[in-house]
Amino acid sequence: MRADVRRAFIALAERAGSHPALAAVAARYRLEPSASDARDAELTIAEQDALRAWDADITEQEILRRGTRLEIEPEFLLALAKFLANARRKTVVFTSFTMTARYVRDSLIDEFGRHSVAAHLADEDAALVEDEIDRFREPGGTCWILVCDQSAEEGRNFQFTDQAVHFDLPFSPNRLEQRIGRLDRYGRAPVIPAYAMEPVPGTVASAWKDCLAEGFGVFDASIASLQFAIDALLPEVHDAGLDDGVAGITRITGILPQRLAAEREAVAEQDALDAIEAGDRAGDVASAMRRVENSWSQIQQATEGLLCEGPGNLRFYRDVDRKDGRYQSYRLTAPGRTPDLNSMPLVAWDVLRSRFVPVAKRIGTYSRTAAIERPGARLFRIGEP
């Protein structure tokens, strides 16, 4: 029961801190559950179960009815637009929900024009999302703002951007670390600056921002090595907010640095022991990695045997770069040929559309050296789309 109450609290608090209209629909779902409100509030199955887990008493019902009338403050978006206009740098704006991302995108388009703003939305066609990313990535292009929902928190590389803005803050430090990791890639220097919108003082959202900054220190250094410890601590942190609101979150914010410092020390000690154990094998690992990279032509031969060359291949078309044969792209059909049942790859159309079309025609290579030499070229490896 306690876990359900905690999950319901987080579901409502995250939405209130992102787009109050989402919290309003979630509150309505809590009062009278419906499939349409679950969809509109972007509730997960676990969140739906939690919001239905117990009956609301009279006091909660009154609070929830007030919540169904929540609206976003226009000043919040005006502040974001003013910040972006003053900075005028290539910026990723992170949000937690598709409704929020779409609202922010449309508002920024009104302010800066359609050519300036791209979006990464979970409910958009995969090919369209890739086009939007390409438009944002293009050096010297007119697009300098990318608005993202939660679908961009993993598997993306935004290292080419100048700054990030967190329009809202998820109630999980590890999710925030995932966002930051999209920009702060290994070897990037200097670190890309990240900013968070300033919530209304005295609210749960404001106290949570202080907890992330001062308690978990997520904006000061990577917390990736602490993810398991943080997951173990989060129920206690969330319970503090659930039981005592702003005061509870503020109280536990003061305790967290010391507890996490002890965990960092334990992690460092374990890393030192692991380094001693692995030291003797380091040379072997490096040599093995070099052997793999030097066998890239074998990887290419095996892959293309399946895609386009071997007996019974999948009938993709390989387009080799005429200036440098190390680079190629793969197409559904040969250039100029009209796709039909006799020429299309032997892969289900829904799979082609969702997994291949977004990356078709993109230049790539099986040689890591060649990939480094040509910025933007994909390195073809297992797991690379």
N, C-alpha and C positions, 0 to 999 in steps of 0.2 A: 504493500500500500504506500509506504513512504517513497519508494522508487517512482511510483506513478505520480504522486504529488509533485515530486522534484521535477520529473520530466514535463509535467503540465506547466509548472512555473516557468521552466526554461523556454518552452514553446511559446508562451504568451510574452515573456520578457524579451526574447530575441526579436519577435515580430514588432513589438511596441518600439524597440530601439532601431528598427530598420524602416518600416513604413506602417504607421499607426492603422492604416486601412486593413493591413494584414492581421493585426491584433484584433481589430473590430470583428472581422469575419471569424477569427479563431474563438473569440468570446461568444459569438453567436452560436458557433458549433458546440461550445461547452454547454450552452443553455439548451439548445435543440439540435442535436447532431443530424447532419444531412450530408449526402455525398457531394452535392454541389459546393457547400461551404468548405468541406475538407479539401476539395480540389482548389477552390479559389484562395484558401489560406495556405496552400502548399504544405499541408500537414502530411508527415510520414505516417505509415501504419502504426508505428510505436507511439507517436504523438496522439493519433486518434484514439488508440486504446487507453492512453493515460488520461486524456480529457473526458473519457466516458467511464472511468474506473470507479467513481463515487458520485453521489448526488450532491449538488451544490446547496448549501444552506441559504437562509434568507439573506444574510449579510453578503455572501459571495455573489448571489444572484443580483443584488443591487449594484455591486461593483462591476459585474460583468455587463449589466445593462448600460451603465455609463460607458464602459469600454466599447460598446457597439457604435458609439458616436464619435470615436476618435478620428482625427484628421491630421495630415502631415502639415507641419508649420512651413509656410512659404519662405520664411526667412532662412530656413535650413538650406534650401536649394540656392537661394540668392548668395549665401555665404560661400557655397561650393563654387558657383559660377565666378564670383569675385576673386576667389583664391586662384582658380585656373587662369583667369584672364591676366592676373598680375604675374603669374609664373610663366605662362605661355610655353610650357615644355611638354614633351611627349609623356603622357600620364595614363596610368591604369587606375581606374576607379573600381574598387571591389565592393560588392554588395552580397548579402546572404541569400536573397530571394529574387526570383525572376520578375515579380511584380515591381519590386523596388528598382531593379536594374532597368526595366523598360521605362519606368517613370523618370528616372534620372536621365536616361538616354534622350527621351523626348524633350525634357526640359533643357538639356544642354544643346540639342539640335536647334531649339527655338532661339537659344542665346548665341550660338557660334556657327550655325549652319550645318546642313546634312553632310557636307564634304569633310567637316572637321571631326565628326564623331562616328565611331564604330562600336559594335556590341558583340559580346560573347554570351549567348542566351541558351539555356538548356532546351527550350522548346523550339528552337530554330533548326532548319535543315542543316545537316552537317556540312554540306558543300557551301552553304551561305556563310556559316561560321568561319570556315577557312578563308573565304573571300574577304570577310571583314578583317580577319587577322592579317592577311596579306596587305590589305589597304592601310592598316595601321602601321605595319612593319616597314613599308616602302620608304627608303631613305629619300629625304627631300620632298615627300608627298604632302598633301594638304591635310591629311588626317592625323591628328595629334592627341586624340582622347579615345580611350577604349574603356567601355563600361562593361563590367562582368558580373554575372551571378555566381552561385556556388560551383557551377560546372567548370569554371576556370581555375579552381583552387588546386587541382592536381593535373599533372601531365603536360603542363604548358611551360614554355621558356620565354619570359618577357625581359630577358637580360638587356635587350636593346633599348629599353625605356629609360626615361630620366628620373621619374618619381612615381610614387604610388599614393593613393588616397583611400583610406578605409571609410566608406560612407557609413557603415555600421560595423559593430564588433561582435562576432560570434561568442557564445558563452563557453567556448573551448579554446584555451591558449594554443593547443596543438593545431587546431584549424587555422588560427591566425599565423602560426609558424609556417603552415603549408602555403598560405598566401604570400608571405614574405619570401619563401623559398622560390616562388616563380620568378622573382627578380634578382634575389641575392644568390646567384649561382656560383659554384666553385670557380675560383680564379678571377671573379669579377672584382675590379678595384677602380675607383672607390665604391663603397657600399651605396646602393641606391637609396635615397632618402624616402621615408614613408611617413605619412601624416594621417591623423584620425580626426574626424569631425568632432567638435566639442559639444557633448550633450547638454541638455538643460541642467544647471547645477541643482544638487539636492535630490536627483532622481536615481533610480537603480542603475540606469544606463551610465550616468556620470560616475557612480561609485564603482561600477564594473570596469570602466576605462581606467580609473586610478588603480584598481586591483591588477589589471593586466600590466600597466606601466611600472608600478612601484612594488607590487607583490611578486608577480611572476617575472618582471624585468624583460618582457618579451620584445620591447622596442630597443633594448640596449645590446642584447647579445642573443645568439641562437640558443634555443631551449630544446633542440632536437634530441640531445642526449638524455634529457629529463622526461621524455614523453611518458614513460611508464609510471614514473613517480607522480607526474602531474595527473595522469588518469586516476591514480589511487587517491590523490588529494581532492579532486574535483567534487565528489559527493559532499565532503565536509564544507567546501567553499560554497557550493550551491545551497546547502542546508542553512548556512549562516544567512544568506540572502532571503531564503524562504521564511525563516523563523523571525528574523529581526530587520529585514529590509536593508536600507542604506546603512544603518548602524552596524548590522551584522557583517556586511561586506567590508566596511571600513575597519572593523575590528580584526578580521582575519587577514586583511591586507598587511597589517603591521606584523603579523606572525610569520607569513610566508617566506620572506627573505632568509630568515635563519634556518627554516626547515629545508629549503631548497639548497642552501649553502652546504648543509650536511650531506645532501644527496649528491651534489656536484663533487664533493670530496670523495665520496664512495665510488662514483663513476670514474674519477681520475685514477684512483688506486687500482681499480679493475683494468682500466686501459693500460696502465703501466705493467701489470702482470701479463696481460695479453700480448703487449709489445715484446716482452722478454721471451715468451713462448714462441712467438711468430718470427723472432729475429733471425733464427737459423734458417728459416724457410723463405725469407724475403727474396733472396737471389733466385730461388727456384720459381717463385711466383712471377717475378719480373720476366724471367726467361720464357716461361710458358705464355705469358701475355704477348711477348714479342713474336713467338712462333705463330700464335693465332692471327695476329695482325699481318704477318708476312704471308699467310696462306689465304689472303683475301680473294685471290683468283679462284681458289677451290670453292669458297663460299659462293662466289658469283656463278660458277659452273653448276653447282648443285641447285641453287635458287632458280636460275633461268632454265634448267632442265625441267623444272615443274611449271614455270610460268609460260615459257614461249618456245623452247627448243627441243626438249626431249620427246620421245614417243608418248602420245597420249597427253600432251601438255594442255594447260588451261586456256591456251589461245590468246594470251595477252600479246600486245605488239610492243617490241623494244625499239626505242628511238635513240640511236647513239649520237652523241655530240660529234660533229664532223671535225671540229678543231682539236678535240682531245678525247680519244676513245675511252678514257677512264670514266667518263661521265655518260649517263644515259637516263632516260625516263621511260615509263611504261604507260601505254595507252590502251583503251578498250578496243580500238581498231586502228588500222593504218591511216595516216593523214589523207583526207579527201575521200575516204571510203564511207559510204552510208552504212551505219550499223544495222545489221539484220540477224536473224537466227543462225545464219550460216557463218557469221563472222564474229559475233560477240563472244567474249570469254565464257568458258563453261562453269560459271559461278552464278548462283541465284541472284536475281536482280536486286532484291532487297539488301543482300550482303554487299553487292557492288556499290549500290547507292549510298549505303551508310558507312562502309569501311574503305572503299577504294576511290570513288569519285572525288572525295575531298582532297586526295593527295595525288591524283593522276596528273601526268604531264610535268611533275616537279622533278627538276634535275637532281640526281643523286649519284653516289659512287660506292663501290665496295672497298675502296682504298681509304684508310683513315688519313693518310698523308694528303691525298687529293681532296678530301673533305675539308681539311684545314686550309689548303691553298685557295679554295673557292668559297668565300662566305655565302651562306645560304644553301649550299649543297647538302643534301641529306646523306647520312652514312647508313647504308643498307646493312642492317643486322637483324637477327631474330628479335621480334618485338617492335621493330621500327615499322610504323604504318606505311 
